[in-house]
């Protein structure tokens, strides 16, 4: 079977819409005709990334915009690590908004990385490298106190690998991050937020400072969606991030301090010794 399974927009140059077999399923590129050169990347029908090749400052997905709110509050340039790549929307944003940043992405899907390199102009992003490997193994190779930002946004189809939610892995992220460094984690969950609360509790067991950003409906457990958790060994710019999130087209709530501790309560932390079962979106959700 050829790498390109089907093509719906033939042409000698530029991205080609169509379906592509990758390691963890079938990827699909679909053009957004409302923008000049923007593309949706999905795997097995689950949206993974939205990339605007002409405007890397445009973040279409709400949860990525929330990550952007945190990034915008950090001084640059940044030494950034990303566990999970997809279309590399956030690395493109960082390269655009914080020139001089140096970034490394760990992604386990070699064929997806090849697709993004060939069709979504990944090689054009300044000072960005992609290493094909398991994200946890990749982080383990990094030096102590070597990163300003570490982003965990790795999903196989719609499921977060459980090993990225444990205390052991999070302690390794703390080792790699500088004292002022920031951890960003994308969590997806639904009714009751049972999984998300355990991730919050696990992060809080490693990092003394944290904030959570989410759509109010998701935060109340009324619908499945994404929550962005930021954590650091030092104080986070909570007020700045909260203002950005509150003024968005689709406002998000920012929860921190005592309110965040009350939210996750006595949730049990994840460890390598306990099974981690991550939630899947319902059939009518895209898991964005």
C-alpha positions, 0 to 999 in steps of 0.5 A: 500500500502506498503512503498516500492512500487517496488524494482529493486535491491533485497538484504538483506543489503544496499540501495535498488533501487526502487520507494517509496510512500512519502508525496509529491509524489513518490520517486525513488532511482536509483544507479549511476553505474559509482560510487561504492555507489552513488545514485540519489533520485528523487520525481515524476521524479524531481531530488532532491539529489545525495548522494555518500555514500562512498565519502560525499565530492563528490557533483554531482549537480553543484548548490550543488557544488556552495553551497559547495564553500561557505561552504568551505570558512567559518571557522568551525566547524559550527552550521548549520540549513537546511530548506529542507533535501532530501538526506541530501547531503550538511549536509553530506558534512559539517560533512565530511569537517568540523568535529565537526559541529552540524546540524539540518535539518527541512523537512516536508516529514516524509516518505521521511525522513524515506526513507533516514534514512533507505536506505541512511544511514542517521543515520551514519552522525555525529551530524546530527539531522532531525526534521519532520516539516515545515521549517519556523516553525522550524526556528521560534523555534531556539534561537537568534544568535544560528547558523553559517549557515542557508541553504534554499533548500526546494522544493516540487517536483520542486516548492519552498514553497513561504513562504520561500521567504518573508521578514518576514521569512528572518528577522527570519533567520537573528534573528537566525544567528550570526553576522558572520553567512551566509544564503544560498538559492537555487533559481530555475528560467528561462527566465528573472529571474523575481522570482530570482530577487525578491528573491534577492531584498528581501534578500537584504532588510534584509542582507547588504551583498550578492553574487550570483553564477550561470551558465552564461547561467542561469544568462543571463536567457537563460535556466532554472536552479539554482542560489545560493544566499549567504548573511550575516550581515558582509562581505562575502569572495567574492574573495575566493568564486569567485575563487572556482566557476571560477575554477570548471569543469563547471565554475559559475559566482559570482556576488556581490556588485553594479553588484548584485544590478544592476541585481535585480534593482527595483524588488519588495520584497516578503512579507507575504501579497503578493502572491508568485508564484514560477516558475516551470521548463519546461518539458525538464528540471530536475530542478537541 
